[in-house]
Amino acid sequence: MMTCKHKELQFKLCLKSWTGRYGRILGHGTYWKVKNCQDGWQVILSWSYDDDTRIECHARDGDGAQLLAQTVAFAKKAMGGQGGGSFVINEYGQVIVPNSKGNGQYLMVGEIDGCFWLNNPLSNSPIDRWFQLWDTGNLQSGDVWTKPYIGV
């Protein structure tokens, strides 16, 4: 089971065919992806902030995030793609990569433990330049969630 709070992201490699449920919400929602950037492959949270705004939140560099990005890109290429594209992290921390051709082929490339630190392009302050996807403010029922939502 995946744990997050105050734990640096770790990625355990495990390449195998995936025949279980693949739960990426179709459409313009928020999703994980890898992208070939200036410094190589990077994990990005593509956040559907509102109806007109999509924000890219890059994962902070670290061994776990780098290995995850490289592995997802490798899997995409191995299935005939260009290397970049979306993937899912399910509630168990399993990283599932779909074939870019949309033919129903999926690979489980590994498991994560810990959480990503993501850059916050909405902030100009060094105090909240980075964020994580757990509740750090002790939210109560009915409180507004201001971070990205990723459904699986």
C-alpha positions as CSV (number, residue, x, y, z in Angstrom):
1,M,0.0,0.0,0.0
2,M,1.3,3.4,-0.9
3,T,2.1,5.9,1.8
4,C,2.9,9.6,1.3
5,K,3.3,11.9,4.2
6,H,6.8,13.2,4.5
7,K,8.3,10.3,2.5
8,E,10.5,10.9,-0.5
9,L,9.2,9.2,-3.6
10,Q,10.6,5.7,-4.3
11,F,10.0,3.7,-7.5
12,K,10.4,0.0,-7.7
13,L,10.7,-1.3,-11.2
14,C,8.5,-4.3,-12.3
15,L,7.8,-4.7,-16.0
16,K,4.8,-7.0,-16.8
17,S,1.7,-7.1,-18.9
18,W,-1.4,-5.5,-17.1
19,T,-4.8,-7.1,-17.6
20,G,-6.5,-5.5,-14.7
21,R,-8.6,-2.3,-14.6
22,Y,-7.2,0.8,-16.3
23,G,-9.0,3.7,-14.8
24,R,-7.9,6.9,-16.5
25,I,-10.8,9.3,-16.7
26,L,-11.2,10.2,-20.4
27,G,-11.5,13.7,-21.6
28,H,-9.9,16.9,-20.4
29,G,-9.4,16.0,-16.7
30,T,-6.2,16.0,-14.7
31,Y,-3.7,13.3,-15.4
32,W,-0.1,12.1,-15.1
33,K,2.2,12.1,-18.1
34,V,5.9,12.0,-19.1
35,K,7.4,14.6,-21.3
36,N,10.8,14.9,-22.9
37,C,12.0,18.3,-21.5
38,Q,15.3,20.1,-21.7
39,D,16.8,17.9,-18.9
40,G,15.3,14.6,-20.3
41,W,12.2,12.7,-19.4
42,Q,10.1,14.3,-16.6
43,V,7.0,13.3,-14.7
44,I,4.3,16.0,-15.0
45,L,0.9,16.4,-13.5
46,S,-1.3,18.0,-16.3
47,W,-3.8,19.8,-14.1
48,S,-7.2,20.9,-15.6
49,Y,-7.4,23.9,-13.3
50,D,-10.6,25.3,-14.7
51,D,-12.6,25.1,-18.0
52,D,-10.0,27.3,-19.8
53,T,-6.7,26.6,-18.0
54,R,-4.4,23.6,-18.0
55,I,-1.3,23.8,-15.8
56,E,1.8,21.6,-16.0
57,C,3.2,20.8,-12.6
58,H,6.6,19.2,-12.9
59,A,7.7,16.7,-10.3
60,R,10.8,17.7,-8.4
61,D,13.9,15.8,-9.5
62,G,14.9,12.9,-7.4
63,D,16.0,9.3,-8.0
64,G,12.4,8.0,-7.8
65,A,10.9,10.5,-10.2
66,Q,13.7,10.2,-12.7
67,L,13.6,6.4,-12.8
68,L,9.8,6.5,-13.1
69,A,9.9,9.0,-16.0
70,Q,12.6,7.0,-17.8
71,T,10.7,3.7,-17.3
72,V,7.3,5.1,-18.5
73,A,9.1,6.5,-21.6
74,F,10.8,3.1,-22.2
75,A,7.5,1.3,-21.9
76,K,5.7,3.7,-24.3
77,K,8.5,3.2,-26.9
78,A,8.5,-0.6,-26.4
79,M,4.8,-0.6,-27.3
80,G,5.5,1.4,-30.5
81,G,5.0,5.0,-29.3
82,Q,7.3,8.0,-29.1
83,G,8.0,7.7,-25.4
84,G,5.8,10.5,-24.0
85,G,2.3,10.4,-22.9
86,S,-0.1,9.6,-20.1
87,F,0.0,6.9,-17.4
88,V,-2.0,6.1,-14.2
89,I,-0.9,5.6,-10.6
90,N,-3.7,3.5,-9.0
91,E,-4.6,3.5,-5.3
92,Y,-2.0,0.8,-4.6
93,G,0.8,2.8,-6.1
94,Q,1.0,0.6,-9.2
95,V,2.1,2.5,-12.3
96,I,0.2,1.5,-15.4
97,V,1.1,2.6,-18.9
98,P,-1.2,2.4,-21.8
99,N,-0.2,1.8,-25.4
100,S,-0.2,5.1,-27.2
101,K,-2.0,3.5,-30.1
102,G,-5.1,2.9,-28.0
103,N,-5.3,-0.8,-28.7
104,G,-6.0,-1.9,-25.1
105,Q,-2.4,-3.0,-24.4
106,Y,-1.1,-2.0,-20.9
107,L,2.1,-2.5,-19.0
108,M,2.6,-2.3,-15.2
109,V,6.0,-0.7,-15.0
110,G,6.5,-0.6,-11.3
111,E,5.2,0.7,-8.0
112,I,5.7,3.9,-6.1
113,D,5.9,4.5,-2.4
114,G,6.0,8.1,-1.1
115,C,4.7,11.2,-2.9
116,F,5.7,13.6,-5.5
117,W,6.7,17.2,-4.8
118,L,5.2,19.2,-7.6
119,N,6.1,22.7,-8.6
120,N,3.3,25.2,-8.1
121,P,3.2,27.5,-11.2
122,L,0.4,29.5,-9.5
123,S,2.7,30.8,-6.8
124,N,5.3,33.5,-6.9
125,S,6.3,32.8,-3.3
126,P,9.1,30.5,-2.2
127,I,7.0,29.4,0.7
128,D,4.5,27.4,-1.5
129,R,6.6,26.9,-4.6
130,W,6.2,23.2,-4.1
131,F,3.1,21.1,-3.1
132,Q,2.1,17.5,-2.5
133,L,-1.3,15.9,-3.1
134,W,-2.3,15.2,0.5
135,D,-4.2,17.3,3.0
136,T,-1.7,19.4,4.9
137,G,-4.3,21.7,6.3
138,N,-6.6,19.3,8.3
139,L,-9.6,19.8,6.0
140,Q,-13.0,19.2,7.3
141,S,-16.0,17.9,5.5
142,G,-17.3,20.6,3.2
143,D,-14.0,22.5,3.0
144,V,-12.7,23.4,-0.5
145,W,-9.9,21.2,-2.0
146,T,-7.6,23.6,-3.9
147,K,-5.2,21.0,-5.2
148,P,-5.5,18.9,-8.4
149,Y,-7.9,15.9,-8.3
150,I,-6.8,12.7,-10.0
151,G,-9.5,10.1,-10.2
152,V,-8.7,6.4,-10.8
